Amino acid sequence: MASDLAGELDKKYKRLQESYVEQAGSYEALSEKFDALQDEFDALNAEYRGYRLGVHDPHSAAVDKLAKAGVINSPDYWLECLNGKAMPTVETLSALFVKVATKHIDG
């Protein structure tokens, strides 16, 4: 996993370098593009450092705990929801709350 993240970092960094060479237009446009790419790079670098240190996404830990406790049966769906890639319905959230309320989850 860390090697995949390192590869992504390399790609982002190369894209950042290429942006300097290929970007046409004003200094402000170039500066905005650089800032956006730098933010992406910083986020990816922080994620990479987290994996190297054994620190994982808190969403993953919570979803894993709920799945192991039998509260949820579709952890991938809930990770997508928590990461903004899917939107849970009111019915789905209602069912989740009921299940959480009826299960005892030890720390």
Beta strands, then each sheet from edge to edge (+ up, - down):
end
